[in-house]
C-alpha cells in the first residue's frame, strides 16, 4: 500500500548523551546540588518574506534544536550550555519565515563532580529551562511582525529520536 504519509515536520528531539556512560548516582548528586544561575539570549536572527503572507501552508513550523557548546568550570563550579533553536516555514524551497536563537544557561554545581556529569545535567535540564524562552520570543517576534505563526508545541509533546544502531 505504499509508505504512510507524514503530516507536518519532523520535530523529534535528538536523544541527549548518546554513547556516554552517565552514572546515575553521580548524576543524581549533581542534580541535588545544582542551582540555576541564569538564562540569556545571546544571538537572534529573524526573517520573514512577503511569501509568508500570500499563502498559508497549513503545516506546523519545523523546529530544530541543538546544543552548540557545553562546559564546566571546576574552580567556580559552573556548568554552561548553549542551545540553538530554529523554527521556520517554507514556501517551496525558500524559507518564508525563520527565527533562529541562541540561549545560554548557567548552573552552579555545589558538589565534587566531573565534567561529564555536570554538562549532562546542564544539557538535560537546560533544554527544559530554555525552550519556554524560545517559545515566548517566537510569540513576541511574530506578533510584532503581524504574522500568524502557530504556537510551538511544548517540549513534553515532542518525541525523542530513537538511538541509531551502528
N, CA, C and O atoms as a DFTB+ gen file, in Angstrom:
664 C
 N C O
     1  1       0.799      -1.189       0.000
     2  2       0.000       0.000       0.000
     3  2       0.846       1.260       0.000
     4  3       0.295       2.358       0.066
     5  1       2.140       1.144      -0.070
     6  2       3.000       2.328      -0.104
     7  2       3.359       2.818       1.281
     8  3       2.933       2.275       2.300
     9  1       4.158       3.863       1.274
    10  2       4.588       4.458       2.543
    11  2       3.470       5.310       3.123
    12  3       2.730       5.960       2.385
    13  1       3.346       5.305       4.470
    14  2       2.354       6.187       5.068
    15  2       2.788       7.636       4.906
    16  3       3.979       7.949       4.933
    17  1       1.804       8.517       4.736
    18  2       2.149       9.930       4.573
    19  2       2.536      10.521       5.923
    20  3       2.006      10.142       6.967
    21  1       3.470      11.454       5.869
    22  2       3.918      12.126       7.081
    23  2       3.262      13.494       7.112
    24  3       3.445      14.296       6.196
    25  1       2.507      13.759       8.153
    26  2       1.840      15.047       8.296
    27  2       2.697      15.962       9.152
    28  3       2.957      15.667      10.318
    29  1       3.131      17.062       8.580
    30  2       3.897      18.034       9.333
    31  2       5.377      17.706       9.366
    32  3       5.817      16.692       8.824
    33  1       6.137      18.577      10.009
    34  2       7.586      18.421      10.041
    35  2       8.026      17.375      11.051
    36  3       7.256      16.970      11.922
    37  1       9.271      16.945      10.922
    38  2       9.867      16.022      11.881
    39  2      10.469      16.859      13.004
    40  3      11.602      17.328      12.895
    41  1       9.721      17.043      14.069
    42  2      10.174      17.858      15.192
    43  2      10.681      16.996      16.340
    44  3      10.663      17.430      17.492
    45  1      11.132      15.787      16.044
    46  2      11.617      14.931      17.107
    47  2      12.932      15.462      17.648
    48  3      13.761      15.985      16.903
    49  1      13.108      15.321      18.940
    50  2      14.334      15.764      19.596
    51  2      15.365      14.656      19.552
    52  3      15.032      13.480      19.701
    53  1      16.611      15.030      19.350
    54  2      17.660      14.023      19.414
    55  2      17.833      13.614      20.866
    56  3      17.589      14.412      21.771
    57  1      18.247      12.387      21.091
    58  2      18.482      11.953      22.456
    59  2      19.755      12.596      22.966
    60  3      20.703      12.811      22.210
    61  1      19.768      12.896      24.231
    62  2      20.926      13.525      24.845
    63  2      21.874      12.456      25.371
    64  3      21.453      11.350      25.709
    65  1      23.129      12.787      25.434
    66  2      24.160      11.917      25.997
    67  2      24.312      10.606      25.235
    68  3      24.613       9.577      25.840
    69  1      24.111      10.625      23.922
    70  2      24.266       9.408      23.132
    71  2      25.667       8.846      23.277
    72  3      26.652       9.544      23.034
    73  1      25.757       7.597      23.671
    74  2      27.040       6.918      23.752
    75  2      27.856       7.253      24.984
    76  3      28.947       6.710      25.155
    77  1      27.365       8.129      25.850
    78  2      28.115       8.495      27.046
    79  2      27.666       7.623      28.215
    80  3      26.492       7.272      28.333
    81  1      28.612       7.285      29.065
    82  2      28.314       6.448      30.231
    83  2      28.075       7.347      31.440
    84  3      29.012       7.729      32.140
    85  1      26.825       7.674      31.671
    86  2      26.455       8.532      32.788
    87  2      26.070       7.647      33.966
    88  3      25.164       6.820      33.860
    89  1      26.767       7.823      35.094
    90  2      26.486       7.069      36.313
    91  2      25.285       7.711      37.013
    92  3      25.340       8.892      37.356
    93  1      24.205       6.958      37.231
    94  2      23.005       7.544      37.840
    95  2      23.256       8.160      39.217
    96  3      22.686       9.204      39.533
    97  1      24.096       7.533      40.038
    98  2      24.361       8.071      41.378
    99  2      25.105       9.401      41.294
   100  3      24.766      10.346      42.006
   101  1      26.114       9.480      40.433
   102  2      26.872      10.725      40.260
   103  2      25.977      11.810      39.666
   104  3      26.053      12.971      40.067
   105  1      25.134      11.431      38.717
   106  2      24.212      12.393      38.104
   107  2      23.228      12.933      39.143
   108  3      22.978      14.137      39.200
   109  1      22.672      12.041      39.963
   110  2      21.711      12.464      40.984
   111  2      22.351      13.379      42.021
   112  3      21.698      14.293      42.525
   113  1      23.628      13.145      42.346
   114  2      24.351      14.028      43.260
   115  2      24.453      15.435      42.662
   116  3      24.264      16.431      43.361
   117  1      24.755      15.503      41.364
   118  2      24.805      16.798      40.672
   119  2      23.420      17.450      40.690
   120  3      23.296      18.640      40.978
   121  1      22.388      16.675      40.383
   122  2      21.025      17.215      40.327
   123  2      20.584      17.784      41.673
   124  3      19.894      18.803      41.721
   125  1      20.978      17.130      42.763
   126  2      20.586      17.602      44.095
   127  2      21.298      18.888      44.488
   128  3      20.763      19.680      45.264
   129  1      22.495      19.102      43.963
   130  2      23.272      20.270      44.386
   131  2      23.220      21.434      43.392
   132  3      23.733      22.515      43.684
   133  1      22.618      21.231      42.244
   134  2      22.630      22.255      41.189
   135  2      21.591      23.347      41.448
   136  3      20.495      23.091      41.947
   137  1      21.982      24.585      41.086
   138  2      21.076      25.731      41.155
   139  2      21.173      26.491      39.841
   140  3      22.268      26.716      39.324
   141  1      20.044      26.878      39.313
   142  2      20.015      27.674      38.085
   143  2      20.509      29.081      38.395
   144  3      19.955      29.764      39.256
   145  1      21.555      29.513      37.688
   146  2      22.089      30.866      37.869
   147  2      21.473      31.855      36.896
   148  3      21.244      33.013      37.246
   149  1      21.200      31.405      35.669
   150  2      20.622      32.335      34.713
   151  2      20.446      31.758      33.330
   152  3      21.038      30.741      32.969
   153  1      19.615      32.438      32.567
   154  2      19.357      32.113      31.163
   155  2      19.458      33.419      30.394
   156  3      18.874      34.426      30.794
   157  1      20.199      33.405      29.289
   158  2      20.357      34.621      28.487
   159  2      20.198      34.312      27.004
   160  3      20.673      33.289      26.513
   161  1      19.525      35.209      26.308
   162  2      19.501      35.191      24.849
   163  2      20.794      35.851      24.390
   164  3      21.059      37.001      24.740
   165  1      21.606      35.133      23.605
   166  2      22.894      35.691      23.191
   167  2      22.980      35.965      21.694
   168  3      23.894      36.655      21.243
   169  1      22.038      35.433      20.923
   170  2      22.036      35.690      19.479
   171  2      20.638      35.433      18.943
   172  3      19.960      34.502      19.379
   173  1      20.203      36.266      17.990
   174  2      18.889      36.091      17.392
   175  2      18.907      36.569      15.950
   176  3      19.546      37.569      15.622
   177  1      18.201      35.844      15.096
   178  2      18.082      36.218      13.692
   179  2      16.654      35.902      13.247
   180  3      16.210      34.757      13.317
   181  1      15.951      36.925      12.792
   182  2      14.564      36.786      12.363
   183  2      14.433      37.256      10.926
   184  3      14.999      38.282      10.548
   185  1      13.688      36.508      10.129
   186  2      13.386      36.973       8.775
   187  2      11.996      36.484       8.379
   188  3      11.560      35.395       8.750
   189  1      11.324      37.332       7.613
   190  2      10.010      36.975       7.083
   191  2       9.898      37.616       5.708
   192  3      10.249      38.780       5.519
   193  1       9.404      36.843       4.760
   194  2       9.269      37.367       3.400
   195  2       7.789      37.569       3.076
   196  3       6.927      36.999       3.745
   197  1       7.490      38.370       2.061
   198  2       6.095      38.561       1.655
   199  2       5.398      37.245       1.296
   200  3       4.175      37.148       1.392
   201  1       6.162      36.239       0.885
   202  2       5.572      34.932       0.566
   203  2       4.794      34.356       1.742
   204  3       3.791      33.667       1.556
   205  1       5.259      34.640       2.947
   206  2       4.609      34.096       4.136
   207  2       3.158      34.562       4.227
   208  3       2.284      33.804       4.647
   209  1       2.905      35.799       3.835
   210  2       1.572      36.377       3.958
   211  2       0.684      36.067       2.757
   212  3      -0.536      36.208       2.850
   213  1       1.259      35.650       1.640
   214  2       0.491      35.408       0.419
   215  2      -0.277      34.101       0.448
   216  3      -1.387      34.015      -0.078
   217  1       0.299      33.099       1.050
   218  2      -0.368      31.800       1.101
   219  2      -0.050      31.131       2.423
   220  3       0.990      31.392       3.028
   221  1      -0.943      30.275       2.864
   222  2      -0.697      29.547       4.103
   223  2      -0.369      28.104       3.770
   224  3      -0.927      27.516       2.843
   225  1       0.538      27.554       4.537
   226  2       0.940      26.171       4.282
   227  2       0.026      25.188       4.994
   228  3      -0.143      24.056       4.539
   229  1      -0.567      25.609       6.110
   230  2      -1.413      24.709       6.877
   231  2      -0.627      23.727       7.725
   232  3      -1.212      22.895       8.419
   233  1       0.698      23.819       7.673
   234  2       1.549      22.911       8.441
   235  2       2.113      23.629       9.658
   236  3       2.234      24.853       9.687
   237  1       2.450      22.838      10.647
   238  2       3.150      23.398      11.806
   239  2       4.568      23.754      11.382
   240  3       5.145      23.078      10.531
   241  1       5.135      24.805      11.963
   242  2       6.507      25.157      11.589
   243  2       7.493      24.083      12.037
   244  3       7.288      23.420      13.053
   245  1       8.553      23.922      11.273
   246  2       9.612      22.989      11.650
   247  2      10.416      23.580      12.795
   248  3      10.547      24.798      12.912
   249  1      10.949      22.709      13.635
   250  2      11.771      23.143      14.764
   251  2      13.049      22.326      14.758
   252  3      13.020      21.101      14.642
   253  1      14.168      23.016      14.884
   254  2      15.456      22.347      15.023
   255  2      16.096      22.834      16.309
   256  3      16.213      24.037      16.544
   257  1      16.510      21.886      17.139
   258  2      17.134      22.211      18.417
   259  2      18.471      21.495      18.489
   260  3      18.564      20.298      18.214
   261  1      19.501      22.235      18.859
   262  2      20.810      21.600      19.032
   263  2      21.540      22.254      20.192
   264  3      21.369      23.441      20.469
   265  1      22.362      21.449      20.866
   266  2      23.237      22.031      21.878
   267  2      24.559      22.315      21.182
   268  3      25.196      21.414      20.637
   269  1      24.951      23.554      21.208
   270  2      26.095      24.036      20.455
   271  2      27.390      23.850      21.236
   272  3      28.428      23.503      20.672
   273  1      27.314      24.084      22.524
   274  2      28.526      24.049      23.340
   275  2      28.145      23.798      24.789
   276  3      27.121      24.287      25.266
   277  1      28.967      23.040      25.479
   278  2      28.793      22.896      26.914
   279  2      30.167      22.877      27.566
   280  3      31.149      22.442      26.965
   281  1      30.220      23.353      28.796
   282  2      31.495      23.372      29.517
   283  2      31.232      23.351      31.012
   284  3      30.120      23.611      31.473
   285  1      32.278      23.036      31.755
   286  2      32.199      23.033      33.209
   287  2      33.468      23.652      33.759
   288  3      34.569      23.172      33.489
   289  1      33.316      24.714      34.528
   290  2      34.435      25.379      35.191
   291  2      34.566      24.761      36.584
   292  3      33.770      25.044      37.479
   293  1      35.588      23.910      36.751
   294  2      35.773      23.201      38.019
   295  2      35.987      24.168      39.182
   296  3      35.430      23.969      40.262
   297  1      36.786      25.209      38.971
   298  2      37.124      26.143      40.051
   299  2      35.906      26.909      40.552
   300  3      35.745      27.102      41.757
   301  1      35.059      27.342      39.645
   302  2      33.875      28.117      40.027
   303  2      32.653      27.232      40.255
   304  3      31.665      27.676      40.840
   305  1      32.715      25.984      39.797
   306  2      31.574      25.084      39.934
   307  2      30.395      25.509      39.082
   308  3      29.245      25.395      39.507
   309  1      30.675      26.003      37.867
   310  2      29.607      26.491      36.986
   311  2      29.569      25.663      35.701
   312  3      30.562      25.561      34.980
   313  1      28.410      25.080      35.432
   314  2      28.176      24.350      34.182
   315  2      27.406      25.271      33.243
   316  3      26.448      25.932      33.643
   317  1      27.844      25.300      31.990
   318  2      27.257      26.183      30.988
   319  2      26.877      25.364      29.766
   320  3      27.609      24.460      29.362
   321  1      25.741      25.681      29.185
   322  2      25.335      25.020      27.942
   323  2      24.671      26.055      27.040
   324  3      23.836      26.846      27.480
   325  1      25.061      26.029      25.769
   326  2      24.469      26.922      24.771
   327  2      23.590      26.088      23.844
   328  3      24.028      25.074      23.300
   329  1      22.360      26.524      23.676
   330  2      21.404      25.849      22.802
   331  2      21.054      26.758      21.635
   332  3      20.934      27.974      21.785
   333  1      20.895      26.147      20.475
   334  2      20.427      26.880      19.297
   335  2      19.068      26.318      18.903
   336  3      18.891      25.106      18.775
   337  1      18.123      27.213      18.714
   338  2      16.772      26.855      18.303
   339  2      16.481      27.544      16.982
   340  3      16.842      28.704      16.785
   341  1      15.831      26.829      16.083
   342  2      15.359      27.461      14.856
   343  2      13.988      26.911      14.524
   344  3      13.750      25.704      14.575
   345  1      13.098      27.817      14.184
   346  2      11.796      27.431      13.668
   347  2      11.595      28.164      12.354
   348  3      11.990      29.320      12.203
   349  1      10.978      27.475      11.409
   350  2      10.809      28.080      10.089
   351  2       9.651      27.435       9.353
   352  3       9.209      26.334       9.681
   353  1       9.177      28.149       8.354
   354  2       8.191      27.629       7.403
   355  2       8.710      27.912       6.016
   356  3       9.259      28.980       5.745
   357  1       8.531      26.943       5.144
   358  2       8.990      27.096       3.762
   359  2       7.803      27.263       2.829
   360  3       6.711      26.748       3.067
   361  1       8.057      27.993       1.770
   362  2       7.154      28.075       0.620
   363  2       7.997      27.611      -0.549
   364  3       8.861      28.338      -1.037
   365  1       7.741      26.412      -0.984
   366  2       8.614      25.808      -1.990
   367  2       9.939      25.461      -1.335
   368  3       9.974      24.764      -0.320
   369  1      11.022      25.943      -1.911
   370  2      12.353      25.681      -1.352
   371  2      12.869      26.813      -0.476
   372  3      13.907      26.676       0.172
   373  1      12.148      27.928      -0.453
   374  2      12.605      29.105       0.290
   375  2      11.961      29.160       1.670
   376  3      10.801      28.791       1.851
   377  1      12.742      29.629       2.634
   378  2      12.195      29.875       3.959
   379  2      11.444      31.200       3.915
   380  3      12.028      32.257       3.679
   381  1      10.136      31.118       4.146
   382  2       9.314      32.324       4.145
   383  2       9.301      32.979       5.522
   384  3       9.044      34.176       5.650
   385  1       9.577      32.193       6.533
   386  2       9.613      32.676       7.908
   387  2      10.699      31.912       8.636
   388  3      10.803      30.693       8.496
   389  1      11.505      32.612       9.408
   390  2      12.567      31.944      10.158
   391  2      12.919      32.745      11.402
   392  3      13.049      33.968      11.357
   393  1      13.069      32.039      12.503
   394  2      13.595      32.625      13.733
   395  2      14.639      31.664      14.274
   396  3      14.351      30.498      14.542
   397  1      15.855      32.169      14.432
   398  2      16.953      31.364      14.973
   399  2      17.516      32.099      16.185
   400  3      17.930      33.254      16.086
   401  1      17.526      31.418      17.328
   402  2      18.014      31.997      18.580
   403  2      19.072      31.102      19.206
   404  3      19.054      29.882      19.046
   405  1      19.991      31.734      19.919
   406  2      20.930      31.006      20.773
   407  2      20.738      31.507      22.193
   408  3      20.709      32.711      22.449
   409  1      20.609      30.563      23.105
   410  2      20.473      30.867      24.524
   411  2      21.585      30.160      25.280
   412  3      22.022      29.075      24.898
   413  1      22.036      30.790      26.359
   414  2      22.999      30.152      27.247
   415  2      22.328      29.983      28.606
   416  3      21.614      30.867      29.080
   417  1      22.574      28.829      29.221
   418  2      22.045      28.549      30.557
   419  2      23.227      28.224      31.468
   420  3      24.154      27.514      31.077
   421  1      23.177      28.760      32.697
   422  2      24.251      28.568      33.675
   423  2      23.701      27.879      34.917
   424  3      22.622      28.221      35.400
   425  1      24.450      26.907      35.428
   426  2      24.105      26.239      36.677
   427  2      25.300      26.263      37.619
   428  3      26.437      26.059      37.194
   429  1      25.037      26.513      38.907
   430  2      26.050      26.345      39.944
   431  2      25.935      24.902      40.417
   432  3      24.855      24.448      40.793
   433  1      27.049      24.190      40.395
   434  2      27.097      22.802      40.853
   435  2      27.920      22.782      42.139
   436  3      29.143      22.917      42.097
   437  1      27.252      22.613      43.282
   438  2      27.920      22.660      44.584
   439  2      28.239      21.271      45.118
   440  3      27.890      20.937      46.250
   441  1      28.900      20.470      44.302
   442  2      29.367      19.165      44.759
   443  2      30.612      18.805      43.960
   444  3      30.910      19.421      42.937
   445  1      31.320      17.814      44.434
   446  2      32.514      17.349      43.736
   447  2      32.056      16.420      42.609
   448  3      31.536      15.334      42.863
   449  1      32.252      16.854      41.371
   450  2      31.813      16.040      40.233
   451  2      32.743      16.260      39.050
   452  3      33.577      17.166      39.054
   453  1      32.586      15.421      38.047
   454  2      33.401      15.568      36.837
   455  2      32.613      16.334      35.767
   456  3      31.423      16.609      35.919
   457  1      33.310      16.661      34.693
   458  2      32.705      17.449      33.614
   459  2      31.552      16.706      32.941
   460  3      30.540      17.317      32.597
   461  1      31.697      15.399      32.751
   462  2      30.659      14.616      32.082
   463  2      29.311      14.768      32.780
   464  3      28.300      15.040      32.132
   465  1      29.294      14.591      34.098
   466  2      28.025      14.626      34.818
   467  2      27.483      16.049      34.957
   468  3      26.270      16.255      34.922
   469  1      28.365      17.021      35.112
   470  2      27.916      18.416      35.196
   471  2      27.309      18.876      33.871
   472  3      26.250      19.503      33.859
   473  1      27.975      18.568      32.757
   474  2      27.454      19.003      31.456
   475  2      26.242      18.176      31.031
   476  3      25.362      18.687      30.339
   477  1      26.184      16.911      31.432
   478  2      24.993      16.105      31.142
   479  2      23.772      16.718      31.817
   480  3      22.698      16.813      31.222
   481  1      23.952      17.130      33.061
   482  2      22.855      17.783      33.782
   483  2      22.459      19.092      33.096
   484  3      21.275      19.364      32.895
   485  1      23.461      19.896      32.739
   486  2      23.180      21.188      32.096
   487  2      22.448      21.001      30.772
   488  3      21.553      21.782      30.449
   489  1      22.814      19.976      29.997
   490  2      22.131      19.718      28.720
   491  2      20.693      19.269      28.945
   492  3      19.769      19.777      28.310
   493  1      20.511      18.321      29.844
   494  2      19.171      17.765      30.046
   495  2      18.203      18.788      30.626
   496  3      17.114      18.997      30.090
   497  1      18.599      19.414      31.704
   498  2      17.681      20.350      32.352
   499  2      17.687      21.712      31.668
   500  3      16.680      22.421      31.676
   501  1      18.814      22.071      31.082
   502  2      18.911      23.356      30.392
   503  2      17.940      23.457      29.236
   504  3      17.340      24.509      29.013
   505  1      17.782      22.374      28.501
   506  2      16.837      22.366      27.385
   507  2      15.422      22.654      27.877
   508  3      14.693      23.439      27.272
   509  1      15.043      22.016      28.977
   510  2      13.705      22.239      29.541
   511  2      13.550      23.664      30.066
   512  3      12.465      24.240      29.996
   513  1      14.631      24.227      30.590
   514  2      14.578      25.583      31.142
   515  2      14.528      26.645      30.046
   516  3      13.846      27.658      30.198
   517  1      15.241      26.423      28.947
   518  2      15.404      27.440      27.910
   519  2      14.273      27.436      26.884
   520  3      13.904      28.498      26.380
   521  1      13.721      26.285      26.567
   522  2      12.723      26.181      25.499
   523  2      11.530      27.130      25.683
   524  3      11.090      27.722      24.697
   525  1      10.986      27.305      26.896
   526  2       9.880      28.270      27.040
   527  2      10.277      29.705      26.668
   528  3       9.443      30.476      26.195
   529  1      11.541      30.057      26.882
   530  2      12.010      31.389      26.481
   531  2      11.976      31.525      24.955
   532  3      11.613      32.574      24.422
   533  1      12.361      30.448      24.262
   534  2      12.311      30.469      22.797
   535  2      10.868      30.585      22.310
   536  3      10.580      31.364      21.401
   537  1       9.969      29.817      22.906
   538  2       8.558      29.890      22.521
   539  2       8.010      31.299      22.729
   540  3       7.290      31.825      21.880
   541  1       8.356      31.904      23.866
   542  2       7.888      33.263      24.156
   543  2       8.493      34.275      23.183
   544  3       7.812      35.202      22.746
   545  1       9.773      34.095      22.845
   546  2      10.415      35.010      21.903
   547  2       9.766      34.893      20.523
   548  3       9.567      35.901      19.846
   549  1       9.439      33.679      20.107
   550  2       8.749      33.491      18.831
   551  2       7.386      34.178      18.853
   552  3       7.016      34.851      17.891
   553  1       6.645      34.015      19.934
   554  2       5.318      34.633      20.026
   555  2       5.425      36.156      19.952
   556  3       4.646      36.802      19.252
   557  1       6.379      36.722      20.666
   558  2       6.551      38.174      20.663
   559  2       7.004      38.674      19.290
   560  3       6.478      39.664      18.782
   561  1       7.976      37.991      18.694
   562  2       8.512      38.408      17.399
   563  2       7.461      38.295      16.301
   564  3       7.312      39.209      15.490
   565  1       6.733      37.182      16.270
   566  2       5.713      37.020      15.231
   567  2       4.572      38.015      15.425
   568  3       3.974      38.462      14.447
   569  1       4.263      38.364      16.661
   570  2       3.238      39.374      16.917
   571  2       3.678      40.739      16.389
   572  3       2.888      41.454      15.774
   573  1       4.935      41.096      16.629
   574  2       5.451      42.374      16.127
   575  2       5.473      42.414      14.602
   576  3       5.341      43.482      14.004
   577  1       5.641      41.242      13.969
   578  2       5.658      41.159      12.506
   579  2       4.254      40.995      11.926
   580  3       4.084      40.923      10.709
   581  1       3.243      40.936      12.808
   582  2       1.865      40.715      12.400
   583  2       1.727      39.423      11.592
   584  3       0.966      39.350      10.627
   585  1       2.478      38.419      12.011
   586  2       2.460      37.114      11.348
   587  2       1.719      36.121      12.233
   588  3       2.001      36.009      13.426
   589  1       0.791      35.419      11.653
   590  2       0.005      34.438      12.393
   591  2       0.758      33.107      12.407
   592  3       0.444      32.192      11.646
   593  1       1.755      33.018      13.285
   594  2       2.570      31.804      13.396
   595  2       1.925      30.891      14.431
   596  3       1.602      31.343      15.530
   597  1       1.731      29.614      14.104
   598  2       1.152      28.697      15.086
   599  2       2.017      28.605      16.344
   600  3       3.238      28.751      16.285
   601  1       1.371      28.364      17.464
   602  2       2.083      28.194      18.730
   603  2       2.912      26.919      18.650
   604  3       2.431      25.881      18.193
   605  1       4.147      27.005      19.093
   606  2       5.015      25.829      19.085
   607  2       4.547      24.829      20.134
   608  3       3.983      25.221      21.156
   609  1       4.775      23.547      19.892
   610  2       4.381      22.537      20.878
   611  2       5.245      22.646      22.133
   612  3       6.344      23.198      22.104
   613  1       4.728      22.111      23.225
   614  2       5.555      22.029      24.425
   615  2       6.622      20.972      24.194
   616  3       6.458      20.083      23.359
   617  1       7.695      21.071      24.924
   618  2       8.787      20.122      24.744
   619  2       8.348      18.715      25.143
   620  3       8.831      17.731      24.583
   621  1       7.437      18.617      26.109
   622  2       6.964      17.310      26.560
   623  2       6.190      16.576      25.465
   624  3       6.122      15.347      25.471
   625  1       5.610      17.321      24.529
   626  2       4.823      16.681      23.473
   627  2       5.649      16.345      22.236
   628  3       5.121      15.805      21.264
   629  1       6.952      16.664      22.268
   630  2       7.819      16.375      21.126
   631  2       8.546      15.061      21.383
   632  3       9.247      14.937      22.387
   633  1       8.396      14.073      20.497
   634  2       9.046      12.781      20.733
   635  2      10.559      12.860      20.562
   636  3      11.076      13.718      19.847
   637  1      11.254      11.954      21.230
   638  2      12.700      11.843      21.069
   639  2      13.018      10.959      19.877
   640  3      12.301      10.000      19.592
   641  1      14.101      11.289      19.183
   642  2      14.559      10.420      18.106
   643  2      15.170       9.180      18.738
   644  3      15.897       9.286      19.726
   645  1      14.890       8.011      18.189
   646  2      15.499       6.804      18.749
   647  2      17.000       6.791      18.500
   648  3      17.490       7.382      17.537
   649  1      17.726       6.103      19.387
   650  2      19.165       5.973      19.201
   651  2      19.437       5.175      17.940
   652  3      18.750       4.200      17.636
   653  1      20.455       5.612      17.216
   654  2      20.837       4.906      15.996
   655  2      21.702       3.710      16.351
   656  3      22.597       3.801      17.192
   657  1      21.430       2.604      15.709
   658  2      22.242       1.407      15.924
   659  2      23.255       1.312      14.808
   660  3      22.909       1.399      13.630
   661  1      24.511       1.134      15.181
   662  2      25.580       1.024      14.175
   663  2      25.802      -0.406      13.771
   664  3      26.662      -0.685      12.936
